[in-house]
Amino acid sequence: MAYNDDHEIINPAMDPSQHAWLRGELASLKAGQRAVIFCHYDYKRELSHYLRQYPIFKVLYGHSNKSCLEPEFAELDGGLWPPEDCQLLKLTPKGLDLGRCSLV
């Protein structure tokens, strides 16, 4: 994603270096590990490929009150929409526990 000097989005797509970094990080997961992806918003739905290929636990993002994930990934959708505009992640002996909170 690229912004201009006024902080306006001029290119909503991930650039090749971002794809390479994400692919490398996900490929390094050990057997039995899953990942949580944090992003601003997947404007171009570029994460779908990774969600199909790698063990993703949840995708957390903000910006919109509309999902940025394909419907087939509804269980991974961690969109932060008002009034639940923050996400609490707790690492427990059983795994990752997600809780929602409101700042309103």
C-alpha positions as CSV (number, residue, x, y, z in Angstrom):
1,M,0.0,0.0,0.0
2,A,1.4,3.4,-0.8
3,Y,0.3,6.9,0.4
4,N,1.0,10.4,-0.8
5,D,2.3,13.3,1.4
6,D,-1.3,14.1,2.4
7,H,-1.7,10.5,3.8
8,E,-4.1,9.5,1.0
9,I,-3.9,6.1,-0.5
10,I,-2.5,6.2,-4.0
11,N,-2.0,2.4,-4.4
12,P,-4.1,0.1,-2.2
13,A,-2.2,-3.1,-3.3
14,M,0.6,-4.8,-1.5
15,D,3.9,-4.3,-3.3
16,P,6.1,-7.3,-4.2
17,S,8.4,-6.9,-1.2
18,Q,5.4,-7.1,1.1
19,H,4.2,-10.3,-0.6
20,A,7.7,-11.8,-0.3
21,W,7.9,-10.9,3.4
22,L,4.5,-12.4,4.2
23,R,5.1,-15.5,2.1
24,G,8.4,-16.1,3.9
25,E,7.0,-15.6,7.3
26,L,4.1,-17.9,6.7
27,A,6.3,-20.5,5.1
28,S,8.5,-20.6,8.2
29,L,5.6,-21.7,10.4
30,K,6.4,-25.1,12.1
31,A,3.9,-28.0,12.0
32,G,1.0,-27.3,14.3
33,Q,1.6,-23.5,14.3
34,R,-1.0,-21.0,13.0
35,A,-0.7,-17.3,12.3
36,V,-2.7,-14.2,13.1
37,I,-2.5,-11.6,10.3
38,F,-2.8,-7.9,11.3
39,C,-3.4,-5.5,8.5
40,H,-5.0,-2.1,7.8
41,Y,-7.5,-3.5,5.2
42,D,-7.1,-5.9,2.3
43,Y,-8.5,-3.6,-0.4
44,K,-7.6,-5.9,-3.3
45,R,-8.4,-9.2,-1.4
46,E,-4.8,-10.2,-1.9
47,L,-4.8,-12.3,1.3
48,S,-7.1,-15.0,-0.1
49,H,-4.2,-16.9,-1.7
50,Y,-2.4,-17.0,1.7
51,L,-5.5,-18.0,3.6
52,R,-6.0,-21.0,1.3
53,Q,-2.3,-22.0,1.5
54,Y,-1.3,-21.4,5.1
55,P,-2.7,-22.2,8.5
56,I,-4.2,-18.8,9.5
57,F,-6.1,-18.5,12.8
58,K,-7.5,-15.0,12.3
59,V,-7.2,-11.9,10.2
60,L,-7.5,-8.7,12.2
61,Y,-8.1,-5.4,10.4
62,G,-9.9,-2.1,10.8
63,H,-10.9,0.8,8.6
64,S,-14.3,-0.3,7.4
65,N,-17.6,-1.7,8.6
66,K,-17.5,-4.1,5.6
67,S,-15.5,-7.4,5.5
68,C,-12.4,-7.4,3.4
69,L,-12.3,-11.2,3.2
70,E,-14.0,-13.6,0.8
71,P,-17.1,-15.2,2.3
72,E,-15.4,-18.6,2.4
73,F,-13.1,-17.2,5.1
74,A,-15.9,-15.9,7.4
75,E,-14.5,-17.8,10.4
76,L,-11.2,-16.0,10.1
77,D,-12.7,-12.6,9.9
78,G,-11.5,-10.4,12.8
79,G,-12.8,-7.1,11.4
80,L,-12.9,-4.3,14.1
81,W,-16.1,-2.5,13.5
82,P,-17.8,0.1,15.8
83,P,-18.6,-0.1,18.6
84,E,-16.1,-3.0,19.0
85,D,-13.1,-1.1,17.8
86,C,-10.4,-3.0,19.6
87,Q,-9.3,-6.6,19.9
88,L,-7.8,-8.2,23.0
89,L,-5.5,-11.1,22.3
90,K,-4.6,-13.4,25.2
91,L,-2.1,-16.2,24.9
92,T,-3.3,-19.1,27.2
93,P,-2.1,-22.6,27.7
94,K,-4.8,-23.7,25.3
95,G,-3.9,-21.3,22.6
96,L,-4.9,-17.8,21.5
97,D,-8.1,-16.3,23.1
98,L,-9.7,-13.4,21.3
99,G,-11.9,-10.9,23.1
100,R,-13.6,-7.8,21.9
101,C,-13.9,-4.5,23.7
102,S,-15.5,-1.2,23.0
103,L,-13.9,2.2,23.3
104,V,-17.2,4.0,23.0
